[in-house]
Amino acid sequence: MLCCHPAIPRSLHCSLSKFLISLVKCGRTDLLILLGLLMALSAGWWTCIAICLQAQKWMYGGLDSNVFLQYLAWVTYPVVLITFSAGFTQILAPQAVGSGIPEMKTILRGVVLKEYLTFKTFVAKVIGLTCALGSGMPLGKEGPFVHIASLCAALLSKFMSLFGGIYENESRNIEMLAAACAVGVGCCFAAPIGGVLFSIEVTSTFFAVRNYWRGFFAATFSAFIFRVLAVWNRDEETITALFKTRFRLDFPFDLQELPAFAVIGIASGFGGALFVYLNRLIVQFIRKQKAINRFLMKKRLLYPALVTLLVSTLTFPPGFGQFMAGKLTQKESLVTLLDNRTWAKQGIAEEFDYIGHSQAWKHPQVNVFVTLVLFIVMKVG
């Protein structure tokens, strides 16, 4: 118990003492810190992903004397990585296939899914995700990171239970998994508040109030260490946002731009709903076709290989990719899209601002807005 200081009111002292005791005994703070630290250290495999992405560009640039060899290098590299990722995951742990969020929603509702939170699944998820993202395909990382954080939480809880005490209480594992969902998003985008909101969304049927601070604490610690590692690795000069904007502080935007921002937000919302609807129709159509289902069951690696081949062919820079900035990686595309430089005035592509990677969006015969539309359609499709 804390020693009561004369300057501290007794009621405030008692409340503070109870809070600290509950923090240590009931909050499993040490486990939350370990969880956040492990997920932040996962930034190490981002180096592997960056090396894979640069390797593709290096091979493409080294064969600039022969367009056909450039095409072979451009399409073969991602096809090999995606095929290896799918095959490795299927062999080692089929439970690691997919984003993992539907399974986590099921587990957080009390359903026991075997082999979904094991070390074998963790290894398959990490290696498969590294190869998939390193291929340069337009794939998301939020869902896999949530699954990986949940795997870390489950494995940590299992390991700490060997020491007895409060760690043997299996009823708290669900609470740790809810915090892990927040950590996954917090580490992925350095956004702890977004991580907590996401954990609420995942457990929308029931969310214990006591899990708010657990998720926020672990997600904040993970996001902080994640950005500190970027400074130590000399990728950044100081702790900054993952994707920075450069608006002028004295005049960040014009009031006339607000309606345009609102229209973009509304259009994006309807576009997302349309994408979900079309994706559902396609999935339902494939499920009804027994011949297609049998073919996909027998040739599990052929489907991802063919899709990767198609996407790589469409994004080949000298080909159709020149109309959608196909040469840029996912990160380079986001950096240029968030940049506060004028790309065109009154829709005239000739007034394009050619600084840094922004030149990849320029085509002498196509308006920059057409390039942006093709880019969005390609990434969403």
C-alpha positions as CSV (number, residue, x, y, z in Angstrom):
1,M,0.0,0.0,0.0
2,L,1.2,3.5,-0.8
3,C,2.3,5.7,2.1
4,C,-0.2,8.5,2.5
5,H,1.4,11.9,1.9
6,P,0.0,14.7,4.0
7,A,-0.6,16.8,1.0
8,I,-2.7,14.1,-0.7
9,P,-6.4,13.8,0.4
10,R,-7.2,10.5,1.9
11,S,-10.0,9.7,-0.5
12,L,-7.7,10.4,-3.5
13,H,-5.0,8.3,-1.9
14,C,-7.3,5.3,-1.5
15,S,-8.6,5.6,-5.0
16,L,-5.0,5.7,-6.4
17,S,-4.0,2.8,-4.3
18,K,-6.9,0.6,-5.5
19,F,-6.1,1.6,-9.1
20,L,-2.5,0.6,-8.8
21,I,-3.3,-2.7,-7.1
22,S,-5.9,-3.6,-9.8
23,L,-3.4,-2.6,-12.4
24,V,-0.8,-5.0,-11.1
25,K,-2.9,-7.9,-10.0
26,C,-5.8,-7.9,-12.4
27,G,-4.5,-6.1,-15.5
28,R,-1.6,-8.4,-16.4
29,T,0.4,-5.3,-17.3
30,D,3.6,-7.2,-17.8
31,L,1.9,-9.4,-20.4
32,L,0.5,-6.4,-22.2
33,I,4.0,-4.8,-22.3
34,L,5.5,-8.0,-23.6
35,L,2.8,-8.3,-26.2
36,G,3.3,-4.7,-27.4
37,L,7.1,-5.2,-27.4
38,L,7.0,-8.4,-29.5
39,M,4.7,-6.9,-32.1
40,A,6.8,-3.8,-32.3
41,L,9.9,-5.9,-32.8
42,S,8.1,-7.5,-35.7
43,A,9.2,-4.5,-37.7
44,G,12.3,-6.6,-38.3
45,W,10.5,-8.6,-41.0
46,W,9.6,-5.3,-42.7
47,T,13.2,-5.2,-43.7
48,C,12.8,-8.6,-45.4
49,I,9.7,-7.3,-47.2
50,A,11.5,-4.1,-48.3
51,I,14.5,-6.2,-49.6
52,C,12.1,-8.4,-51.6
53,L,10.4,-5.4,-53.2
54,Q,13.7,-3.7,-54.1
55,A,15.0,-7.0,-55.5
56,Q,12.1,-7.0,-58.1
57,K,12.9,-3.4,-59.1
58,W,16.6,-4.2,-59.3
59,M,16.0,-7.2,-61.6
60,Y,13.6,-5.1,-63.7
61,G,16.1,-2.2,-64.0
62,G,19.1,-4.4,-64.8
63,L,17.3,-5.8,-67.8
64,D,16.4,-2.5,-69.4
65,S,18.0,-3.5,-72.7
66,N,15.4,-6.2,-73.3
67,V,11.7,-5.6,-72.7
68,F,10.8,-9.3,-73.0
69,L,13.4,-10.2,-70.2
70,Q,12.0,-7.3,-68.1
71,Y,8.5,-8.8,-68.5
72,L,9.7,-12.3,-67.5
73,A,11.5,-10.9,-64.4
74,W,8.5,-8.7,-63.5
75,V,5.9,-11.5,-63.6
76,T,8.0,-14.5,-62.5
77,Y,9.3,-12.9,-59.2
78,P,5.8,-12.3,-57.7
79,V,4.4,-15.6,-59.0
80,V,7.2,-17.5,-57.3
81,L,6.8,-15.7,-54.0
82,I,3.0,-16.0,-54.0
83,T,3.1,-19.6,-54.9
84,F,5.6,-20.4,-52.2
85,S,3.5,-18.4,-49.7
86,A,0.4,-20.3,-50.5
87,G,2.1,-23.7,-50.6
88,F,4.1,-23.2,-47.4
89,T,1.0,-22.1,-45.6
90,Q,-1.1,-25.0,-46.9
91,I,1.5,-27.6,-45.9
92,L,2.5,-26.2,-42.5
93,A,-0.7,-24.8,-41.1
94,P,-3.8,-24.3,-43.3
95,Q,-5.4,-22.4,-40.4
96,A,-3.1,-19.5,-41.3
97,V,-4.8,-19.0,-44.7
98,G,-6.6,-15.7,-45.1
99,S,-6.7,-12.6,-43.0
100,G,-7.7,-14.3,-39.8
101,I,-10.2,-11.7,-38.7
102,P,-13.3,-13.9,-39.2
103,E,-11.7,-16.6,-37.1
104,M,-10.8,-14.1,-34.4
105,K,-14.3,-12.8,-34.3
106,T,-15.5,-16.4,-33.8
107,I,-13.0,-17.1,-31.0
108,L,-13.8,-13.8,-29.2
109,R,-17.4,-15.0,-29.1
110,G,-16.4,-18.1,-27.1
111,V,-16.1,-20.7,-29.9
112,V,-13.1,-22.9,-29.7
113,L,-11.2,-23.3,-33.0
114,K,-8.5,-25.9,-32.9
115,E,-5.0,-25.1,-34.2
116,Y,-5.8,-21.4,-34.9
117,L,-3.6,-20.0,-32.1
118,T,-0.6,-22.3,-32.1
119,F,3.1,-21.7,-32.7
120,K,2.9,-23.6,-36.0
121,T,0.2,-21.3,-37.2
122,F,2.3,-18.3,-36.1
123,V,5.3,-19.5,-38.2
124,A,3.2,-20.1,-41.2
125,K,1.5,-16.7,-40.9
126,V,4.7,-14.7,-40.5
127,I,6.6,-16.4,-43.4
128,G,3.5,-16.5,-45.7
129,L,2.8,-12.8,-45.0
130,T,6.4,-11.8,-45.6
131,C,6.5,-13.5,-49.0
132,A,3.0,-12.3,-50.0
133,L,3.8,-8.6,-49.2
134,G,7.3,-8.9,-50.6
135,S,5.8,-9.9,-54.0
136,G,4.4,-6.4,-54.5
137,M,0.8,-7.6,-54.9
138,P,-1.9,-5.2,-53.7
139,L,-2.6,-7.0,-50.5
140,G,-3.6,-5.7,-47.1
141,K,-1.8,-6.3,-43.9
142,E,-4.3,-5.2,-41.2
143,G,-6.1,-8.6,-40.9
144,P,-2.9,-10.7,-40.8
145,F,-1.4,-8.4,-38.2
146,V,-4.4,-8.8,-36.0
147,H,-4.1,-12.6,-36.3
148,I,-0.4,-12.5,-35.6
149,A,-0.9,-10.3,-32.5
150,S,-3.6,-12.7,-31.3
151,L,-1.2,-15.6,-31.8
152,C,1.5,-13.7,-29.8
153,A,-1.0,-13.1,-27.0
154,A,-2.2,-16.7,-26.9
155,L,1.4,-18.1,-26.9
156,L,2.5,-15.6,-24.2
157,S,-0.5,-16.5,-22.0
158,K,0.4,-20.2,-22.5
159,F,4.0,-19.6,-21.6
160,M,3.3,-17.4,-18.6
161,S,0.8,-19.9,-17.2
162,L,3.8,-22.1,-16.4
163,F,4.7,-19.7,-13.6
164,G,1.3,-20.1,-12.0
165,G,-0.5,-17.2,-10.3
166,I,-3.0,-15.1,-12.2
167,Y,-1.6,-16.4,-15.5
168,E,-3.4,-19.7,-14.9
169,N,-6.8,-18.0,-15.2
170,E,-7.9,-19.1,-18.6
171,S,-11.0,-16.9,-18.5
172,R,-8.8,-13.8,-19.1
173,N,-7.4,-15.1,-22.3
174,I,-10.4,-13.7,-24.2
175,E,-9.6,-10.3,-22.7
176,M,-6.0,-10.6,-23.8
177,L,-7.1,-11.5,-27.3
178,A,-9.3,-8.4,-27.4
179,A,-6.2,-6.3,-26.5
180,A,-4.2,-8.1,-29.1
181,C,-6.6,-7.0,-31.8
182,A,-5.9,-3.4,-30.8
183,V,-2.1,-4.1,-30.8
184,G,-2.2,-5.6,-34.3
185,V,-3.7,-2.4,-35.8
186,G,-1.7,-0.1,-33.5
187,C,1.6,-1.7,-34.7
188,C,0.5,-2.0,-38.3
189,F,-0.3,1.7,-38.7
190,A,1.2,3.3,-35.5
191,A,-2.4,4.2,-34.6
192,P,-3.3,3.0,-31.1
193,I,-6.7,4.8,-30.9
194,G,-7.7,3.2,-34.2
195,G,-6.6,-0.1,-32.8
196,V,-8.9,0.2,-29.8
197,L,-11.8,1.2,-32.0
198,F,-11.1,-1.8,-34.2
199,S,-11.1,-4.2,-31.2
200,I,-14.5,-2.8,-30.2
201,E,-15.7,-3.4,-33.8
202,V,-14.4,-7.0,-33.7
203,T,-16.2,-7.7,-30.4
204,S,-19.3,-5.7,-31.2
205,T,-21.7,-8.0,-29.5
206,F,-20.1,-7.5,-26.1
207,F,-17.1,-5.3,-25.1
208,A,-16.0,-5.2,-21.5
209,V,-15.2,-1.6,-20.4
210,R,-12.1,-2.9,-18.5
211,N,-10.6,-3.9,-21.9
212,Y,-10.5,-0.2,-23.1
213,W,-7.3,0.7,-21.2
214,R,-5.7,-2.8,-21.8
215,G,-6.1,-2.4,-25.5
216,F,-5.0,1.3,-25.5
217,F,-2.0,0.7,-23.2
218,A,-0.7,-2.3,-25.2
219,A,-1.4,-0.6,-28.6
220,T,0.3,2.7,-27.6
221,F,3.4,0.9,-26.3
222,S,3.6,-1.1,-29.5
223,A,3.1,1.9,-31.7
224,F,5.7,3.9,-29.8
225,I,8.4,1.2,-30.0
226,F,7.5,0.6,-33.6
227,R,8.3,4.2,-34.5
228,V,11.4,4.3,-32.2
229,L,12.8,1.4,-34.1
230,A,12.5,3.5,-37.3
231,V,14.6,6.2,-35.7
232,W,17.2,3.7,-34.5
233,N,17.3,2.2,-38.0
234,R,17.9,5.7,-39.4
235,D,14.8,5.5,-41.5
236,E,13.4,8.6,-39.7
237,E,15.1,11.5,-37.9
238,T,12.5,11.6,-35.1
239,I,9.2,9.9,-34.1
240,T,6.7,10.8,-36.8
241,A,3.5,9.4,-38.3
242,L,3.9,6.4,-40.6
243,F,2.5,8.3,-43.6
244,K,3.1,12.0,-43.2
245,T,1.2,14.9,-44.7
246,R,2.9,18.3,-45.4
247,F,0.1,20.8,-45.2
248,R,1.1,24.4,-44.5
249,L,0.5,25.3,-40.9
250,D,-0.6,28.9,-41.6
251,F,-3.0,27.9,-44.5
252,P,-3.5,24.1,-44.6
253,F,-6.5,24.2,-47.0
254,D,-9.0,26.5,-48.6
255,L,-12.6,26.5,-47.4
256,Q,-13.7,25.8,-51.0
257,E,-11.9,22.5,-50.8
258,L,-14.2,21.2,-48.0
259,P,-17.1,20.2,-50.3
260,A,-14.7,18.3,-52.5
261,F,-13.4,16.5,-49.5
262,A,-16.9,15.6,-48.5
263,V,-17.7,14.3,-52.0
264,I,-14.6,12.2,-52.0
265,G,-15.5,10.7,-48.6
266,I,-19.1,9.9,-49.7
267,A,-17.9,8.4,-53.0
268,S,-15.3,6.3,-51.2
269,G,-18.0,5.0,-48.8
270,F,-20.3,4.0,-51.7
271,G,-17.3,2.5,-53.5
272,G,-16.4,0.4,-50.5
273,A,-20.0,-0.8,-50.2
274,L,-20.1,-1.6,-53.9
275,F,-16.8,-3.6,-53.6
276,V,-18.2,-5.7,-50.8
277,Y,-21.4,-6.3,-52.7
278,L,-19.6,-7.4,-55.9
279,N,-17.1,-9.5,-53.9
280,R,-20.0,-11.3,-52.2
281,L,-21.7,-12.0,-55.6
282,I,-18.5,-13.4,-57.0
283,V,-17.9,-15.7,-54.0
284,Q,-21.5,-16.9,-54.1
285,F,-21.2,-17.6,-57.8
286,I,-18.0,-19.6,-57.4
287,R,-19.5,-21.6,-54.5
288,K,-22.4,-22.6,-56.7
289,Q,-20.2,-23.9,-59.5
290,K,-19.2,-27.4,-58.4
291,A,-16.8,-27.9,-61.2
292,I,-14.9,-24.8,-60.3
293,N,-14.9,-25.8,-56.6
294,R,-13.5,-29.2,-57.4
295,F,-10.8,-27.7,-59.7
296,L,-9.7,-25.2,-57.0
297,M,-9.6,-27.9,-54.4
298,K,-7.3,-30.1,-56.5
299,K,-5.2,-27.2,-57.8
300,R,-4.8,-25.0,-54.7
301,L,-1.7,-23.3,-56.0
302,L,-2.8,-22.7,-59.5
303,Y,-5.4,-20.1,-58.6
304,P,-3.1,-17.7,-56.7
305,A,-0.4,-18.2,-59.4
306,L,-2.8,-17.3,-62.2
307,V,-4.2,-14.2,-60.4
308,T,-0.6,-13.0,-59.6
309,L,0.4,-13.5,-63.3
310,L,-2.6,-11.5,-64.4
311,V,-2.0,-8.6,-62.0
312,S,1.7,-8.5,-62.8
313,T,1.0,-8.4,-66.5
314,L,-1.4,-5.5,-66.1
315,T,1.0,-3.5,-63.9
316,F,4.1,-4.1,-66.1
317,P,5.5,-0.6,-66.5
318,P,6.2,-0.6,-70.2
319,G,2.8,-2.0,-70.9
320,F,-0.5,-1.1,-69.3
321,G,1.2,-0.3,-66.1
322,Q,2.5,3.0,-67.5
323,F,-1.1,4.3,-67.2
324,M,-1.4,3.5,-63.4
325,A,2.1,4.2,-62.0
326,G,2.8,0.5,-62.0
327,K,6.5,1.0,-61.3
328,L,5.8,2.3,-57.7
329,T,5.5,0.1,-54.7
330,Q,2.6,0.3,-52.3
331,K,4.5,2.6,-49.9
332,E,5.8,4.8,-52.7
333,S,2.3,5.2,-54.1
334,L,0.9,6.2,-50.7
335,V,3.8,8.7,-50.1
336,T,3.0,10.5,-53.4
337,L,-0.7,10.4,-52.9
338,L,-0.4,12.0,-49.5
339,D,2.1,14.6,-50.8
340,N,0.8,18.2,-50.7
341,R,2.1,19.2,-54.1
342,T,0.0,20.3,-57.0
343,W,-0.2,17.6,-59.7
344,A,-2.4,19.4,-62.2
345,K,-4.3,22.7,-62.6
346,Q,-7.7,22.8,-64.2
347,G,-7.1,19.1,-65.3
348,I,-4.2,20.0,-67.6
349,A,-1.7,17.1,-67.4
350,E,1.1,19.2,-68.8
351,E,1.2,21.3,-65.6
352,F,2.1,18.2,-63.6
353,D,4.7,18.6,-60.8
354,Y,7.6,16.2,-61.5
355,I,9.2,15.8,-58.1
356,G,10.4,12.5,-56.6
357,H,8.2,9.5,-57.4
358,S,5.4,11.8,-58.7
359,Q,6.8,11.5,-62.2
360,A,5.6,7.9,-62.4
361,W,2.0,9.2,-62.5
362,K,2.7,11.3,-65.6
363,H,1.9,10.1,-69.1
364,P,2.2,12.4,-72.2
365,Q,-1.1,11.2,-73.7
366,V,-3.3,10.5,-70.7
367,N,-4.7,13.0,-68.1
368,V,-3.4,12.5,-64.6
369,F,-7.0,11.9,-63.3
370,V,-7.4,9.0,-65.7
371,T,-4.2,7.6,-64.3
372,L,-5.6,7.9,-60.8
373,V,-8.9,6.2,-61.7
374,L,-7.1,3.3,-63.4
375,F,-4.8,3.0,-60.3
376,I,-7.8,2.8,-57.9
377,V,-9.6,0.3,-60.1
378,M,-6.5,-1.9,-60.3
379,K,-5.8,-1.8,-56.6
380,V,-9.4,-2.5,-55.6
381,G,-10.0,-5.1,-58.2
